[in-house]
Every structure is written in structure tokens, then in C-alpha cells.
Amino acid sequence: MRTAGADTEDIAGERRQLINVAYRLLGSLAEAEDAVQEAYARWYAQPPGRRAEIESPGAWLTTVTGRICLDVLGSARARRERYVGAWLPEPLPDRAEEDHGRGADPADQMVLDESVTMAFLVVLESMTPAERVAFVLHDVFRYPFAEIAGIVGRTPAACKQLASSARRRVTAGRGTEPAGGQADAVRRVKAAWESKDIAALVDLLDPAAVMTADGGGLAGAALRPIEGGARIAQYMVAIADKAPGMELLVRSVNGTPGLVARRDGVVLTVAAFDVTDGRVARIWAVRNPEKLRPWLGDAAV
């Protein structure tokens, strides 16, 4: 039987993994933190004897976190219908680019890899809750379908089918540009945006590019996606005209090169990009200040 000290140490060590799982399932650091906190609350609500009987606290906490996330995803559709404008996942900073030591922030727990890129998370948003849970837990975190079945309430075979369906969506929506090519494209977009060069922006954007902005009704943003490279270029220049003194910074956004716009030291927009064949195909611009809280430290860079 584990001692109380070992028990506490074991489950405390699971927090990082749980935050990573929950963020990929929910696309929101705030909701991920809430889900993990609820899982821990349920753990401690059990009698000590019951906790001592659980062979793997980590597996138990992951199962409970997964079920909580599944419930949150189930109610998300109704909440998204009430959301003002487009809803985008919460962008993640790379703490290695900052120097302000906020170790308690859930963003500090995040592992930045392909499974947290904005393009990946946006595809996850198109899945059913069960598909998302099955795919993320199996393909990203390598949990067996037998364990996933207990979370989503399906058979292992059904979970395998859910993950397969989700995998096809991810493959279809995946970009082709290597990281170096994306970084170069983002730097060039930054230069053209700063100089308000519409022609240069049009050249950098795919003719069929789409820009989606998320203001959440709390910051000015286009309520519908802007389609077409020329229209996006004109919109970007109009933004620059309306925001004198805006500063653009190249920053890692969910593990890939992106842009941060700030004025007077305040981060106003975090933009992620999807680059295909040397041109920007998608721009996701998050302006909702509630989703920019992990970026507050960027003012100190």
C-alpha cells in the first residue's frame, strides 16, 4: 500500500500531463485548468482507503479528466452558438521567449508540438466530442482503446472507428510547409504589414486565403471569416491605419512562428498562420482579451 506522502507526490506529478491532455481536448487553457482542478477535487473527495486501493492514480486522474472534458465539449456547441463572432482556440506562448518566471501559470506546463498548432486545434474543433477524445488520447497520448472506451462509454472497436474518422480529418487539413518556410513567410508578412504594402501582402497570401478573427464581443474583430488574399491584405492595412503605434513581434504561437501585435506594451492580437507552398493560406487572429491572459508577460520581452 502506498504511503500518504507517496500518494500526494504521485498525483501532484500528474498535473503537467493532465493540463496537456485537457488543453488538447478543449482548446482553452482556462477550461483545461478547471477540468484538472475538478479531477483533483474528485480524487481528494474519496475516502483515504478508497484512494489507497487505486493502483494507478495517474490513470484514474486521466480517466476522470477525460470524462470531465467530454462533458464540457458536449455543452460547448450551445455556448459557441451564443459566442459573438468566430470562436478560436486559446493561443499559447512559448515561455522560452519570455523572462518573467510565472511558474504557476498553466501555460508553463504545456508541451509545444504539432498537436497544439492552431491548424491542428481548429481541425479538432470540427470533430464530435467522442471523436476528439478518442483521437487525442490514442493518437497523441497513446492511450489504448480499452481505456478510452471507459471514458467515452463506447466499445474499444467503436473508439477505434472514432479515432480513424478523426485521423482522416486531420490528414486532410494538414499543411505542407516546413517550419523554416513558415518562419520566413511570417517575417515577410510582418514587413509588408508594417509598411502597409498591399501589393506585397497580396503576393504573400494565397488567392483563396481565409482570415478568421476572434474578438468574443470584447474586442473589435470581423464577425465572419474574410476570404481572398486581396480582401485580407486590404483589411490588414486598414487595421494598421486605425492603430497608430502598433508594434508587431515575431513570436512562437502554439509552437509555430506567428505574430503578436501590441500597443503601449499591451498585447492586442495574437495571430497564427498556416503556410502552404510558400504562401499564407490561413490566418487565425485572436483578439479576445480573456484568451490573451497567458501573453501578458510578453510586454516584458
Number of C-alpha atoms within 10 A of each C-alpha: 10 13 9 12 8 11 15 13 11 15 17 13 11 16 20 16 16 24 27 22 23 28 25 25 27 25 21 18 25 18 17 25 20 17 24 28 16 16 22 17 11 13 18 12 10 11 9 12 9 9 18 16 11 13 11 12 19 18 15 16 21 24 19 21 27 26 20 20 26 22 14 17 20 14 12 14 13 10 10 12 11 10 14 14 19 19 19 23 23 24 27 26 27 20 20 8 11 15 11 11 10 13 10 8 13 18 25 18 16 23 16 18 10 14 17 23 21 26 22 19 22 18 17 26 17 13 17 16 24 22 22 25 30 31 29 21 22 18 16 13 12 10 16 15 21 14 18 24 18 16 22 21 12 16 15 18 11 16 27 21 15 21 22 16 15 24 18 10 16 20 11 9 13 13 16 13 16 12 13 10 16 23 20 13 22 23 16 15 24 20 14 21 19 15 13 19 16 20 12 16 25 22 16 21 25 20 17 12 21 20 25 22 25 29 24 22 15 12 15 12 21 16 16 12 17 17 15 17 25 19 16 23 25 16 16 18 19 12 15 16 12 9 12 9 11 18 19 18 14 16 22 23 22 25 21 23 22 27 23 23 19 19 15 10 15 16 22 21 25 29 23 27 25 26 25 19 13 17 23 27 21 22 23 24 25 28 24 23 19 14 22 18 17 22 23 14 18 21 13 11 9
